[in-house]
């Protein structure tokens, strides 16, 4: 198991919602505590980052916009020194959309990425997946 320090932020996301946790346990004994459930907001006003192919459907555009919102939130918190370490758990598409938008300060704090969908999974399953990495 990779070391996940106490107070590490763990973002578990997909294109429609995200759960933000913090490790309340020790470096080698993971104990996740949910901080917040994050829902997309103002998707029509904000729009996705970068160029979207004309054949993109509304759902894909909304998911890309939400990924941008999540990256912006993580970037702002990193720049304000709100967290020291970060773990991202997201479906491959969301992870791929977030990755290029992460500020270098956010990237510096990133301990690991898990490209799996666990947004609606029980807490025990998320902890098991992180301990297996």
Buried (B, 14 or more C-beta within 10 A) or exposed (E): EEEBEBEBBBBBBBBBBBBBBBBEBEEEEBEBEEEEEBEBEEBEEBBBBEEEEEEEEEEBBBBBBBBBBBBBBBBEBBEEEEBEBBBBBBBEBBBEBBBEBBBEBBEEBBBBBBEBBBBEBEBEEBBEBBEEB
